[in-house]
């Protein structure tokens, strides 16, 4: 992993069109500003990781599950 | 196209029924082609089977059967990527996870639903960050 030191109000550029700026540092809390084209999706890693974990668990489901699924309320 | 599925057996599927997820699903970026398989006598659930990996299938649910108030916001970028012009062209599916031995073993991922344009047959798993929707919403039967 590339490691860069930055201070508040300094930025890094990723590719041609993504700019990440350190807005504020307070203790262990860092606020980042992200400028990216609309075609680039930006997520907090933990949200992405949670969905990835659910997908992986779902893909590992085995056996005959259909017979025992909850039926929707009517 | 002949789709091989460990779970469902060999499936003969019309080419125009193949769905393309250009980015794959989260955590599965390489699997971009899926088919949606209905389950006999069942309106609520669908299988999503990878065309290219027989071992990869997901059980999904049409969320409104269980969560009538669910309102996933399909942002402008997603609408553009899917070529989605009218919202009625979209189908929304939530991936189902089963964890045996837990109090609510069957859950649906409302945080990261799949949105498919049924006309262009392009889909995407969207991330509803800050929506408050859970990744594990219990499916409780009638």
Backbone of each chain as ProteinMPNN parsed JSONL, in Angstrom:
{"seq_chain_A": "XXXXXXXXXXXXXXXXXXXXXXXXXXXXXXXXXXXXXXXXXXXXXXXXXXXXXXXXXXXXXXXXXXXXXXXXXX", "coords_chain_A": {"N_chain_A": [[0.834, -1.2, 0.0], [0.511, 2.174, -0.857], [1.749, 4.846, 1.028], [1.048, 8.035, 2.131], [1.863, 11.145, 3.602], [-0.22, 13.723, 4.709], [-1.351, 17.03, 5.362], [-3.918, 19.01, 6.958], [-6.093, 20.482, 4.566], [-4.522, 19.72, 2.477], [-4.17, 17.694, -0.476], [-4.698, 14.583, -2.281], [-4.329, 13.215, -5.542], [-6.06, 10.946, -7.502], [-5.715, 8.998, -10.264], [-6.966, 10.719, -13.124], [-9.037, 12.29, -12.326], [-9.986, 12.163, -9.706], [-10.025, 13.631, -6.604], [-8.87, 13.751, -3.377], [-9.27, 15.374, -0.412], [-7.88, 16.384, 2.642], [-9.816, 17.661, 5.054], [-10.056, 18.292, 7.741], [-8.452, 17.544, 10.797], [-8.849, 15.991, 13.786], [-7.828, 14.82, 16.675], [-8.353, 11.363, 16.588], [-9.943, 11.565, 14.433], [-10.795, 12.138, 11.15], [-11.737, 14.318, 8.615], [-12.725, 14.03, 5.31], [-12.732, 15.368, 2.047], [-14.155, 14.57, -1.041], [-13.698, 14.713, -4.416], [-15.09, 13.6, -7.269], [-15.864, 12.139, -10.466], [-19.296, 11.712, -11.5], [-19.624, 9.13, -12.277], [-18.068, 7.587, -10.712], [-18.332, 5.582, -7.949], [-18.498, 6.211, -4.502], [-17.939, 4.996, -1.34], [-18.296, 4.566, 2.198], [-16.012, 2.348, 3.637], [-16.926, 0.41, 5.445], [-19.65, 0.091, 4.966], [-19.704, -0.915, 2.4], [-18.245, -3.23, 2.919], [-19.994, -4.59, 4.556], [-22.119, -5.215, 2.868], [-20.776, -6.788, 1.055], [-20.098, -8.92, 2.716], [-22.631, -9.963, 3.312], [-23.386, -10.764, 0.729], [-21.479, -12.748, 0.251], [-22.101, -14.606, 2.226], [-24.672, -15.245, 1.425], [-24.175, -16.432, -1.031], [-23.1, -18.781, -0.241], [-25.061, -20.349, 0.717], [-26.506, -23.494, 1.039], [-28.166, -26.557, 0.082], [-31.649, -27.623, 0.199], [-33.456, -24.994, 0.226], [-35.718, -23.702, -0.499], [-38.171, -24.839, 0.178], [-38.613, -24.219, 2.836], [-38.894, -21.528, 3.237], [-39.908, -18.342, 4.625], [-43.323, -17.379, 4.257], [-44.839, -14.674, 2.54], [-46.749, -12.237, 4.389], [-50.257, -11.748, 3.973]], "CA_chain_A": [[0.0, 0.0, 0.0], [1.188, 3.478, -0.884], [1.437, 5.656, 2.208], [1.398, 9.444, 1.955], [1.507, 12.033, 4.709], [-0.871, 14.948, 4.277], [-1.869, 17.897, 6.414], [-5.224, 19.588, 6.642], [-6.17, 21.288, 3.342], [-3.734, 19.152, 1.39], [-4.955, 16.723, -1.241], [-4.043, 13.659, -3.197], [-5.059, 13.034, -6.786], [-6.076, 9.55, -7.944], [-6.056, 9.03, -11.687], [-7.051, 12.072, -13.675], [-10.218, 13.069, -11.965], [-10.439, 11.986, -8.334], [-9.212, 14.407, -5.674], [-9.254, 13.535, -1.98], [-8.696, 16.466, 0.369], [-8.029, 16.319, 4.09], [-10.446, 18.919, 5.452], [-9.882, 18.577, 9.164], [-7.948, 16.448, 11.626], [-9.073, 16.29, 15.204], [-7.611, 13.555, 17.369], [-8.316, 10.239, 15.645], [-11.063, 11.791, 13.535], [-10.351, 12.852, 9.957], [-12.801, 14.602, 7.639], [-12.196, 14.02, 3.957], [-13.588, 15.805, 0.947], [-13.858, 13.757, -2.22], [-14.209, 15.194, -5.7], [-14.975, 12.509, -8.245], [-16.943, 12.185, -11.454], [-20.499, 11.026, -11.054], [-19.569, 7.719, -12.63], [-17.277, 6.865, -9.721], [-19.084, 5.476, -6.697], [-17.661, 6.381, -3.318], [-18.658, 4.504, -0.164], [-17.539, 4.202, 3.388], [-15.577, 0.97, 3.462], [-17.67, -0.55, 6.253], [-20.935, -0.187, 4.312], [-19.355, -1.792, 1.29], [-17.826, -4.523, 3.484], [-21.172, -5.27, 5.098], [-22.857, -5.783, 1.733], [-19.936, -7.869, 0.537], [-20.228, -10.059, 3.648], [-23.948, -10.561, 3.076], [-23.351, -11.453, -0.563], [-20.676, -13.973, 0.365], [-22.876, -15.565, 3.022], [-25.804, -15.68, 0.606], [-23.683, -17.316, -2.09], [-22.68, -20.04, 0.373], [-26.236, -21.094, 1.176], [-26.612, -24.771, 0.333], [-29.293, -27.4, 0.453], [-32.975, -27.285, -0.309], [-33.924, -23.928, 1.103], [-36.946, -23.079, -0.972], [-39.339, -25.374, 0.846], [-38.775, -23.762, 4.213], [-38.814, -20.074, 3.31], [-41.093, -17.659, 5.157], [-44.302, -16.941, 3.267], [-45.219, -13.284, 2.804], [-48.066, -12.001, 4.95], [-51.193, -11.274, 2.944]], "C_chain_A": [[0.87, 1.252, 0.0], [0.774, 4.283, 0.347], [1.931, 7.075, 1.972], [1.034, 10.206, 3.211], [0.904, 13.316, 4.147], [-1.296, 15.752, 5.507], [-3.259, 18.38, 6.024], [-5.092, 20.525, 5.441], [-5.209, 20.843, 2.25], [-4.511, 17.998, 0.766], [-4.071, 15.647, -1.846], [-4.946, 13.52, -4.424], [-4.935, 11.572, -7.188], [-6.546, 9.535, -9.389], [-6.125, 10.473, -12.155], [-8.103, 12.927, -13.003], [-10.762, 12.811, -10.565], [-9.48, 12.729, -7.409], [-9.746, 14.185, -4.259], [-8.519, 14.572, -1.139], [-8.931, 16.217, 1.85], [-8.596, 17.665, 4.545], [-10.083, 19.282, 6.882], [-9.353, 17.334, 9.863], [-8.143, 16.845, 13.077], [-8.945, 14.976, 15.967], [-7.538, 12.422, 16.365], [-9.417, 10.358, 14.598], [-10.586, 12.642, 12.361], [-11.552, 13.091, 9.061], [-12.175, 14.743, 6.268], [-13.216, 14.604, 2.998], [-13.181, 15.043, -0.302], [-14.514, 14.388, -3.433], [-14.005, 14.08, -6.699], [-16.077, 12.671, -9.266], [-18.138, 11.385, -10.951], [-20.466, 9.532, -11.354], [-18.726, 6.903, -11.666], [-18.092, 6.791, -8.43], [-18.123, 5.481, -5.528], [-18.477, 5.938, -2.109], [-17.718, 4.418, 1.017], [-17.229, 2.71, 3.297], [-16.453, 0.005, 4.243], [-19.044, -0.88, 5.661], [-20.731, -1.183, 3.173], [-19.022, -3.195, 1.811], [-19.025, -5.307, 4.008], [-21.965, -5.941, 3.965], [-22.074, -6.942, 1.12], [-20.068, -9.114, 1.401], [-21.577, -10.757, 3.453], [-23.965, -11.337, 1.77], [-22.603, -12.774, -0.453], [-21.441, -15.032, 1.142], [-24.021, -16.123, 2.19], [-25.357, -16.67, -0.461], [-23.32, -18.689, -1.547], [-23.854, -20.858, 0.878], [-26.372, -22.373, 0.35], [-27.877, -25.496, 0.773], [-30.598, -26.903, -0.13], [-33.596, -26.255, 0.61], [-35.328, -23.461, 0.743], [-38.166, -23.548, -0.192], [-39.637, -24.752, 2.2], [-38.739, -22.238, 4.354], [-40.073, -19.483, 3.94], [-42.027, -17.244, 4.019], [-44.696, -15.499, 3.579], [-46.597, -13.198, 3.466], [-49.0, -11.482, 3.861], [-52.131, -10.236, 3.535]], "O_chain_A": [[1.834, 1.364, 0.758], [-0.411, 4.384, 0.664], [3.1, 7.286, 1.649], [0.0, 9.938, 3.822], [1.451, 13.918, 3.224], [-1.566, 15.185, 6.566], [-3.71, 18.178, 4.896], [-4.113, 21.261, 5.314], [-5.088, 21.502, 1.218], [-5.39, 17.407, 1.394], [-2.85, 15.79, -1.912], [-6.162, 13.688, -4.344], [-3.834, 11.022, -7.214], [-7.641, 10.003, -9.7], [-5.42, 11.34, -11.637], [-8.067, 14.154, -13.099], [-11.89, 13.201, -10.265], [-8.273, 12.488, -7.428], [-10.926, 14.405, -3.986], [-7.289, 14.637, -1.155], [-10.04, 15.88, 2.265], [-7.926, 18.691, 4.43], [-9.833, 20.447, 7.191], [-9.758, 16.213, 9.556], [-7.669, 17.886, 13.53], [-9.835, 14.127, 15.917], [-6.77, 12.484, 15.405], [-9.78, 9.374, 13.954], [-10.041, 13.73, 12.552], [-12.308, 12.162, 8.777], [-11.211, 15.486, 6.086], [-14.416, 14.362, 3.125], [-11.993, 14.891, -0.584], [-15.73, 14.575, -3.473], [-12.875, 13.661, -6.95], [-17.113, 13.271, -8.977], [-18.01, 10.506, -10.098], [-21.204, 8.758, -10.745], [-18.665, 5.678, -11.772], [-18.495, 7.818, -7.885], [-17.073, 4.84, -5.56], [-19.577, 6.441, -1.878], [-16.512, 4.223, 0.866], [-18.088, 1.91, 2.925], [-16.71, -1.105, 3.775], [-19.545, -1.992, 5.83], [-21.479, -2.148, 3.013], [-19.443, -4.203, 1.243], [-19.065, -6.533, 3.916], [-22.418, -7.079, 4.093], [-22.652, -7.951, 0.717], [-20.141, -10.231, 0.887], [-21.654, -11.985, 3.431], [-24.499, -12.445, 1.71], [-23.036, -13.792, -0.993], [-21.439, -16.207, 0.775], [-24.31, -17.319, 2.237], [-26.067, -17.629, -0.763], [-23.241, -19.657, -2.305], [-23.662, -21.95, 1.414], [-26.355, -22.336, -0.88], [-28.557, -25.087, 1.714], [-30.646, -25.906, -0.85], [-34.185, -26.591, 1.638], [-36.038, -22.896, 1.575], [-39.082, -22.77, 0.073], [-40.781, -24.758, 2.656], [-38.572, -21.718, 5.457], [-41.163, -20.039, 3.813], [-41.578, -16.814, 2.957], [-44.869, -15.139, 4.743], [-47.496, -13.978, 3.153], [-48.545, -10.835, 2.917], [-52.995, -9.712, 2.832]]}, "seq_chain_B": "XXXXXXXXXXXXXXXXXXXXXXXXXXXXXXXXXXXXXXXXXXXXXXXXXXXXXXXXXXXXXXXXXXXXXXXXXXXXXXXXXXXXXXXXXXXXXXXXXXXXXXXXXXXXXXXXXXXXXXXXXXXXXXXXXXXXXXXXXXXXXX", "coords_chain_B": {"N_chain_B": [[-28.94, -19.829, -24.669], [-27.098, -22.201, -22.816], [-27.301, -22.707, -19.471], [-25.421, -23.762, -16.842], [-26.055, -25.035, -13.667], [-25.254, -25.69, -10.408], [-27.109, -25.834, -8.444], [-29.639, -25.744, -9.65], [-29.577, -27.367, -11.828], [-29.205, -28.092, -15.405], [-30.026, -25.372, -17.438], [-31.973, -24.22, -20.025], [-31.876, -21.24, -21.494], [-33.283, -18.425, -23.038], [-31.31, -16.285, -25.049], [-31.958, -13.603, -24.877], [-32.814, -13.321, -22.335], [-30.789, -13.056, -20.615], [-29.232, -11.33, -18.015], [-27.206, -8.48, -17.542], [-24.761, -7.474, -15.345], [-22.741, -4.997, -15.221], [-20.749, -4.257, -13.387], [-20.562, -6.485, -11.858], [-21.557, -8.19, -8.807], [-21.357, -6.863, -5.458], [-18.296, -7.735, -4.174], [-18.163, -9.789, -5.934], [-16.893, -9.197, -8.509], [-16.241, -10.26, -10.974], [-18.285, -11.734, -12.056], [-20.583, -11.208, -14.297], [-22.794, -11.871, -15.753], [-26.052, -12.982, -15.465], [-28.907, -15.089, -14.895], [-32.369, -14.818, -14.217], [-34.365, -16.832, -12.336], [-37.508, -18.061, -11.981], [-39.475, -19.35, -9.268], [-41.441, -22.166, -8.903], [-44.892, -21.698, -8.283], [-44.485, -19.516, -6.646], [-44.432, -16.249, -5.843], [-42.779, -14.503, -4.552], [-40.032, -15.034, -4.313], [-36.939, -15.333, -6.143], [-34.475, -17.052, -8.047], [-31.127, -16.093, -8.685], [-28.931, -16.831, -10.998], [-25.575, -17.327, -11.845], [-24.352, -17.059, -15.135], [-21.895, -17.868, -15.955], [-20.619, -19.198, -13.92], [-21.265, -22.129, -12.532], [-21.481, -22.699, -9.834], [-22.298, -20.462, -8.556], [-24.947, -18.929, -7.176], [-27.736, -16.959, -6.173], [-30.258, -16.568, -3.781], [-33.072, -14.56, -4.037], [-35.359, -11.966, -3.049], [-38.414, -10.344, -3.788], [-38.761, -7.315, -2.455], [-41.089, -6.009, -1.537], [-43.054, -7.782, -0.868], [-42.638, -8.442, 1.743], [-41.869, -6.101, 2.944], [-43.678, -3.636, 2.696], [-43.417, -0.874, 2.815], [-40.948, -0.222, 1.9], [-38.619, 1.877, 0.334], [-36.425, 2.172, -1.834], [-34.011, 4.459, -2.974], [-33.312, 5.235, -6.192], [-30.596, 6.464, -7.569], [-29.569, 9.233, -9.721], [-27.304, 8.603, -11.186], [-27.328, 5.799, -11.224], [-29.721, 5.381, -12.589], [-28.967, 6.395, -15.033], [-26.832, 4.704, -15.733], [-28.15, 2.296, -15.986], [-29.797, 2.869, -18.016], [-32.34, 3.653, -17.458], [-35.512, 4.767, -17.917], [-38.201, 4.997, -17.206], [-39.646, 4.326, -14.068], [-41.15, 2.092, -13.819], [-40.013, 0.253, -15.446], [-38.138, -0.985, -13.966], [-36.972, -3.666, -11.924], [-36.73, -4.655, -8.584], [-34.679, -6.47, -6.492], [-33.859, -8.193, -3.504], [-31.082, -9.647, -1.972], [-31.132, -12.768, -0.37], [-30.222, -14.128, 2.728], [-29.371, -16.988, 4.601], [-29.105, -18.055, 7.813], [-28.708, -20.683, 9.578], [-29.975, -21.752, 12.724], [-30.08, -19.362, 14.033], [-31.999, -16.737, 15.661], [-33.694, -15.284, 13.839], [-33.568, -16.696, 11.052], [-33.703, -16.226, 8.28], [-32.884, -13.638, 6.218], [-33.086, -10.497, 4.476], [-31.277, -8.384, 2.28], [-31.645, -5.181, 2.556], [-30.141, -2.96, 2.368], [-28.39, -3.099, 0.262], [-29.743, -3.374, -2.435], [-30.617, -5.103, -5.529], [-30.982, -3.649, -8.644], [-32.684, -3.893, -11.619], [-32.972, -3.102, -14.973], [-35.599, -3.999, -16.813], [-35.996, -3.751, -19.479], [-33.6, -3.026, -20.866], [-32.155, -4.976, -19.72], [-30.038, -4.674, -17.968], [-28.286, -4.6, -14.94], [-27.623, -3.648, -11.487], [-26.009, -3.646, -8.364], [-26.995, -1.62, -5.885], [-25.903, 0.757, -3.417], [-27.304, 1.789, -0.566], [-26.288, 3.845, 1.191], [-26.496, 5.598, 4.256], [-29.221, 5.427, 4.288], [-30.4, 4.091, 6.284], [-31.533, 1.616, 5.996], [-31.408, -1.874, 6.754], [-28.795, -4.354, 6.336], [-29.447, -6.839, 7.048], [-32.456, -7.689, 7.154], [-35.01, -9.151, 8.844], [-36.942, -11.808, 7.525], [-40.104, -12.476, 8.154], [-42.529, -14.818, 8.346], [-46.007, -15.277, 7.363]], "CA_chain_B": [[-27.697, -20.149, -23.952], [-27.268, -23.249, -21.812], [-26.738, -22.276, -18.197], [-25.234, -24.878, -15.918], [-26.243, -24.594, -12.293], [-25.139, -26.782, -9.432], [-28.307, -25.886, -7.626], [-30.886, -25.869, -10.414], [-29.384, -28.236, -12.979], [-28.982, -27.385, -16.666], [-31.158, -24.51, -17.773], [-31.95, -23.633, -21.373], [-32.42, -19.889, -21.313], [-33.165, -17.581, -24.226], [-30.228, -15.297, -24.946], [-32.459, -12.282, -24.498], [-33.195, -13.32, -20.919], [-29.579, -12.915, -19.804], [-29.06, -10.013, -17.408], [-25.81, -8.073, -17.425], [-24.364, -6.578, -14.256], [-21.405, -4.634, -15.697], [-19.786, -4.198, -12.275], [-20.74, -7.653, -11.015], [-22.156, -7.868, -7.519], [-20.323, -6.446, -4.516], [-17.52, -8.901, -3.759], [-18.099, -10.73, -7.048], [-16.804, -8.288, -9.657], [-15.993, -10.963, -12.233], [-19.472, -12.423, -12.551], [-21.391, -10.103, -14.817], [-23.984, -12.339, -16.482], [-26.931, -13.783, -14.611], [-30.295, -15.288, -15.309], [-33.323, -14.809, -13.117], [-35.163, -18.042, -12.464], [-38.675, -18.039, -11.088], [-39.685, -20.553, -8.473], [-42.82, -22.579, -9.158], [-45.901, -21.365, -7.271], [-43.896, -18.607, -5.664], [-44.307, -14.902, -6.391], [-41.923, -13.635, -3.748], [-38.601, -15.331, -4.416], [-36.35, -15.656, -7.444], [-33.047, -17.385, -8.067], [-30.261, -15.386, -9.613], [-27.874, -17.81, -11.273], [-24.51, -16.874, -12.734], [-24.273, -17.786, -16.404], [-20.532, -18.325, -16.199], [-20.122, -19.987, -12.793], [-22.375, -22.983, -12.089], [-21.565, -22.787, -8.373], [-22.687, -19.172, -7.977], [-26.353, -18.55, -7.289], [-28.25, -16.197, -5.035], [-31.7, -16.501, -3.589], [-33.473, -13.166, -3.862], [-36.779, -11.764, -2.747], [-38.982, -9.046, -4.156], [-38.857, -6.874, -1.066], [-42.382, -5.459, -1.095], [-43.888, -8.836, -0.286], [-42.426, -8.445, 3.191], [-41.629, -4.728, 3.434], [-44.463, -2.819, 1.767], [-43.038, 0.538, 2.878], [-39.563, -0.075, 1.438], [-38.488, 2.873, -0.74], [-35.026, 2.388, -2.223], [-33.855, 5.59, -3.88], [-32.444, 4.919, -7.325], [-30.04, 7.787, -7.862], [-29.507, 9.603, -11.136], [-26.209, 7.87, -11.807], [-27.786, 4.441, -11.48], [-30.706, 5.457, -13.673], [-28.226, 6.617, -16.271], [-26.067, 3.498, -16.073], [-29.066, 1.232, -16.378], [-30.642, 3.335, -19.098], [-33.686, 3.538, -16.892], [-36.26, 5.989, -18.213], [-39.388, 5.018, -16.352], [-39.367, 3.497, -12.912], [-41.862, 0.818, -13.941], [-39.158, -0.701, -16.156], [-37.164, -1.551, -13.039], [-37.344, -4.648, -10.918], [-35.826, -4.585, -7.445], [-34.542, -7.739, -5.781], [-32.925, -8.158, -2.387], [-30.451, -10.951, -1.785], [-31.556, -13.432, 0.859], [-29.198, -14.885, 3.43], [-29.941, -17.914, 5.576], [-28.163, -18.447, 8.864], [-29.405, -21.676, 10.397], [-29.677, -21.754, 14.153], [-30.181, -18.022, 14.616], [-33.414, -16.468, 15.963], [-34.392, -14.971, 12.578], [-32.543, -17.257, 10.16], [-33.791, -15.783, 6.884], [-32.85, -12.18, 6.168], [-32.912, -9.897, 3.152], [-30.389, -7.228, 2.299], [-32.329, -3.975, 2.069], [-29.125, -1.908, 2.235], [-27.74, -3.213, -1.049], [-30.642, -4.089, -3.344], [-30.295, -5.203, -6.947], [-31.943, -2.969, -9.505], [-32.52, -4.369, -12.989], [-33.827, -2.546, -16.018], [-36.11, -5.183, -17.506], [-35.987, -3.501, -20.919], [-32.223, -3.161, -21.345], [-31.625, -6.148, -19.01], [-28.809, -4.304, -17.274], [-28.548, -4.488, -13.509], [-26.569, -3.097, -10.644], [-26.285, -3.671, -6.926], [-26.787, -0.259, -5.414], [-25.586, 0.882, -2.001], [-28.145, 2.855, -0.016], [-25.626, 4.369, 2.373], [-27.214, 6.649, 4.971], [-30.674, 5.258, 4.191], [-30.882, 3.44, 7.499], [-32.029, 0.259, 5.731], [-30.451, -2.865, 7.237], [-28.306, -5.408, 5.446], [-30.113, -8.075, 7.467], [-33.829, -7.459, 7.603], [-35.611, -10.463, 9.038], [-38.16, -12.165, 6.8], [-40.959, -13.184, 9.094], [-43.632, -15.31, 7.545], [-47.381, -15.108, 7.853]], "C_chain_B": [[-28.019, -21.233, -22.93], [-26.551, -22.809, -20.541], [-26.627, -23.495, -17.294], [-25.3, -24.344, -14.494], [-26.142, -25.787, -11.367], [-26.44, -26.942, -8.665], [-29.54, -26.296, -8.433], [-30.77, -26.825, -11.591], [-29.13, -27.424, -14.239], [-30.233, -26.618, -17.051], [-30.981, -24.008, -19.2], [-32.655, -22.289, -21.288], [-32.234, -19.115, -22.611], [-32.069, -16.538, -23.995], [-30.741, -13.954, -24.457], [-33.004, -12.25, -23.066], [-31.975, -13.132, -20.006], [-29.456, -11.476, -19.311], [-27.572, -9.712, -17.282], [-25.65, -7.117, -16.254], [-22.93, -6.148, -14.569], [-20.346, -4.605, -14.598], [-19.793, -5.474, -11.447], [-21.537, -7.288, -9.773], [-21.021, -7.533, -6.554], [-19.608, -7.702, -3.989], [-17.4, -9.957, -4.843], [-17.983, -9.956, -8.367], [-16.683, -9.008, -10.995], [-17.222, -11.623, -12.833], [-20.491, -11.38, -12.995], [-22.656, -10.571, -15.533], [-24.79, -13.282, -15.597], [-28.247, -14.052, -15.326], [-31.164, -15.34, -14.064], [-34.284, -15.973, -13.326], [-36.311, -17.978, -11.46], [-38.805, -19.378, -10.39], [-41.166, -20.91, -8.596], [-43.721, -22.223, -7.979], [-45.385, -20.385, -6.239], [-43.687, -17.244, -6.307], [-43.161, -14.124, -5.761], [-40.433, -13.814, -4.046], [-38.194, -15.63, -5.853], [-34.925, -16.15, -7.21], [-32.339, -16.461, -9.039], [-29.05, -16.298, -9.805], [-26.843, -17.201, -12.214], [-24.509, -17.724, -13.997], [-22.914, -18.473, -16.533], [-19.953, -19.16, -15.066], [-21.268, -20.831, -12.236], [-22.547, -23.01, -10.568], [-22.116, -21.515, -7.749], [-24.161, -18.873, -8.236], [-26.764, -17.826, -6.013], [-29.758, -16.371, -4.984], [-32.051, -15.04, -3.347], [-34.971, -13.108, -3.576], [-37.201, -10.409, -3.297], [-39.43, -8.398, -2.856], [-40.255, -6.497, -0.61], [-43.346, -6.523, -0.584], [-43.788, -8.836, 1.239], [-42.322, -7.038, 3.769], [-42.359, -3.748, 2.518], [-44.054, -1.341, 1.759], [-41.614, 0.81, 2.374], [-39.5, 0.878, 0.246], [-37.022, 3.099, -1.095], [-34.937, 3.537, -3.216], [-32.856, 5.217, -4.969], [-31.881, 6.236, -7.838], [-29.854, 7.984, -9.369], [-28.414, 8.822, -11.868], [-26.639, 6.451, -12.168], [-28.802, 4.421, -12.611], [-30.018, 5.585, -15.022], [-27.494, 5.35, -16.703], [-26.966, 2.371, -16.56], [-29.91, 1.626, -17.584], [-32.105, 3.339, -18.709], [-34.443, 4.847, -17.12], [-37.51, 6.088, -17.367], [-39.213, 3.971, -15.26], [-40.071, 2.143, -13.017], [-41.084, -0.2, -14.776], [-38.21, -1.429, -15.215], [-37.789, -2.662, -12.199], [-36.284, -4.551, -9.816], [-35.855, -5.937, -6.734], [-33.569, -7.545, -4.63], [-32.381, -9.563, -2.156], [-30.792, -11.493, -0.4], [-30.383, -14.233, 1.426], [-29.875, -15.777, 4.461], [-28.844, -18.32, 6.551], [-28.89, -19.393, 9.815], [-29.018, -21.522, 11.862], [-29.677, -20.378, 14.784], [-31.668, -17.693, 14.79], [-34.239, -16.112, 14.722], [-33.464, -15.428, 11.46], [-32.557, -16.703, 8.747], [-33.875, -14.261, 6.861], [-32.667, -11.723, 4.726], [-32.082, -8.638, 3.289], [-31.094, -6.023, 1.68], [-31.352, -2.821, 1.847], [-28.49, -1.911, 0.845], [-28.611, -3.968, -2.046], [-30.09, -4.166, -4.778], [-31.393, -4.504, -7.734], [-31.664, -3.413, -10.946], [-33.496, -3.63, -13.889], [-34.305, -3.719, -16.866], [-36.13, -4.995, -19.023], [-34.579, -3.693, -21.488], [-31.539, -4.401, -20.761], [-30.229, -5.886, -18.434], [-29.145, -4.087, -15.805], [-27.348, -3.998, -12.738], [-26.971, -3.32, -9.196], [-25.978, -2.289, -6.392], [-26.566, -0.261, -3.905], [-26.355, 2.068, -1.446], [-27.547, 3.366, 1.289], [-26.465, 5.501, 2.95], [-28.737, 6.53, 4.864], [-31.251, 4.71, 5.494], [-31.443, 2.047, 7.255], [-30.973, -0.763, 6.139], [-29.996, -3.836, 6.146], [-28.932, -6.753, 5.808], [-31.48, -7.737, 8.031], [-34.517, -8.814, 7.677], [-36.853, -10.649, 8.183], [-38.993, -13.028, 7.738], [-42.236, -13.548, 8.352], [-44.985, -15.06, 8.18], [-47.749, -16.289, 8.727]], "O_chain_B": [[-29.056, -21.2, -22.269], [-25.343, -22.569, -20.545], [-27.617, -24.173, -17.019], [-24.68, -23.332, -14.163], [-26.86, -26.775, -11.526], [-26.821, -28.05, -8.287], [-30.369, -27.081, -7.974], [-31.756, -27.072, -12.285], [-28.873, -26.222, -14.17], [-31.346, -27.14, -16.999], [-29.944, -23.435, -19.536], [-33.859, -22.21, -21.044], [-31.16, -19.144, -23.211], [-31.925, -15.989, -22.902], [-30.055, -13.248, -23.718], [-33.589, -11.253, -22.645], [-32.109, -13.058, -18.785], [-29.563, -10.528, -20.089], [-26.778, -10.594, -16.953], [-26.316, -6.084, -16.181], [-21.991, -6.862, -14.218], [-19.178, -4.897, -14.853], [-19.101, -5.548, -10.432], [-22.122, -6.207, -9.696], [-19.865, -7.876, -6.802], [-20.236, -8.604, -3.435], [-16.633, -10.91, -4.704], [-18.858, -10.045, -9.228], [-16.99, -8.432, -12.038], [-17.203, -12.03, -13.995], [-21.167, -10.757, -12.176], [-23.503, -9.75, -15.883], [-24.263, -14.253, -15.055], [-28.638, -13.328, -16.242], [-30.757, -15.833, -13.012], [-34.933, -16.08, -14.367], [-36.101, -17.856, -10.253], [-38.309, -20.4, -10.863], [-42.035, -20.058, -8.414], [-43.353, -22.424, -6.821], [-45.805, -20.418, -5.082], [-42.863, -17.097, -7.21], [-42.632, -13.192, -6.367], [-39.671, -12.848, -4.031], [-38.989, -16.11, -6.661], [-34.255, -15.708, -6.276], [-32.882, -16.094, -10.081], [-28.254, -16.502, -8.888], [-27.191, -16.632, -13.248], [-24.646, -18.946, -13.94], [-22.803, -19.534, -17.147], [-18.898, -19.772, -15.233], [-22.144, -20.309, -11.547], [-23.633, -23.309, -10.071], [-22.377, -21.479, -6.546], [-24.566, -18.6, -9.366], [-26.216, -18.053, -4.934], [-30.442, -16.327, -6.006], [-31.405, -14.362, -2.548], [-35.723, -14.051, -3.823], [-36.433, -9.448, -3.27], [-40.371, -8.871, -2.22], [-40.584, -6.644, 0.567], [-44.344, -6.2, 0.06], [-44.741, -9.187, 1.934], [-42.646, -6.81, 4.935], [-41.742, -3.106, 1.668], [-44.324, -0.635, 0.788], [-41.141, 1.945, 2.422], [-40.231, 0.713, -0.73], [-36.439, 4.109, -0.701], [-35.693, 3.587, -4.186], [-31.695, 4.919, -4.687], [-32.589, 7.025, -8.462], [-29.965, 7.052, -10.164], [-28.582, 8.431, -13.023], [-26.359, 5.961, -13.262], [-28.754, 3.555, -13.485], [-30.423, 4.975, -16.012], [-27.524, 4.966, -17.872], [-26.589, 1.592, -17.435], [-30.657, 0.803, -18.115], [-32.988, 3.066, -19.522], [-34.071, 5.895, -16.592], [-37.837, 7.163, -16.864], [-38.7, 2.878, -15.499], [-39.653, 1.169, -12.392], [-41.444, -1.377, -14.815], [-37.55, -2.386, -15.619], [-38.959, -2.605, -11.82], [-35.096, -4.387, -10.092], [-36.919, -6.47, -6.42], [-32.578, -6.825, -4.755], [-33.13, -10.54, -2.146], [-30.745, -10.775, 0.599], [-29.66, -14.915, 0.7], [-30.836, -15.368, 5.113], [-27.804, -18.852, 6.164], [-29.591, -18.962, 10.731], [-27.875, -21.202, 12.188], [-29.311, -20.235, 15.951], [-32.512, -18.306, 14.136], [-35.364, -16.589, 14.572], [-32.656, -14.64, 10.968], [-31.525, -16.708, 8.076], [-34.805, -13.668, 7.406], [-32.163, -12.46, 3.878], [-32.173, -7.919, 4.284], [-31.138, -5.863, 0.46], [-31.695, -1.824, 1.213], [-28.105, -0.866, 0.321], [-28.265, -5.074, -2.459], [-29.217, -3.391, -5.169], [-32.581, -4.741, -7.515], [-30.534, -3.315, -11.424], [-34.69, -3.546, -13.601], [-33.51, -4.358, -17.556], [-36.265, -5.966, -19.768], [-34.385, -4.423, -22.46], [-30.486, -4.825, -21.238], [-29.367, -6.764, -18.422], [-30.156, -3.47, -15.469], [-26.228, -3.938, -13.244], [-28.144, -3.195, -8.846], [-24.835, -1.837, -6.44], [-26.996, -1.179, -3.207], [-26.093, 3.214, -1.81], [-28.184, 3.333, 2.341], [-27.072, 6.272, 2.207], [-29.462, 7.425, 5.298], [-32.443, 4.851, 5.766], [-31.797, 1.356, 8.21], [-29.783, -0.555, 5.904], [-30.71, -4.099, 5.178], [-28.952, -7.682, 5.001], [-31.638, -7.525, 9.233], [-34.594, -9.535, 6.682], [-37.712, -9.769, 8.117], [-38.626, -14.156, 8.067], [-42.925, -12.687, 7.805], [-45.099, -14.691, 9.349], [-48.864, -16.349, 9.245]]}, "name": "protein", "num_of_chains": 2, "seq": "XXXXXXXXXXXXXXXXXXXXXXXXXXXXXXXXXXXXXXXXXXXXXXXXXXXXXXXXXXXXXXXXXXXXXXXXXXXXXXXXXXXXXXXXXXXXXXXXXXXXXXXXXXXXXXXXXXXXXXXXXXXXXXXXXXXXXXXXXXXXXXXXXXXXXXXXXXXXXXXXXXXXXXXXXXXXXXXXXXXXXXXXXXXXXXXXXXXXXXXXXXXXXXXXXXXXXXXX"}
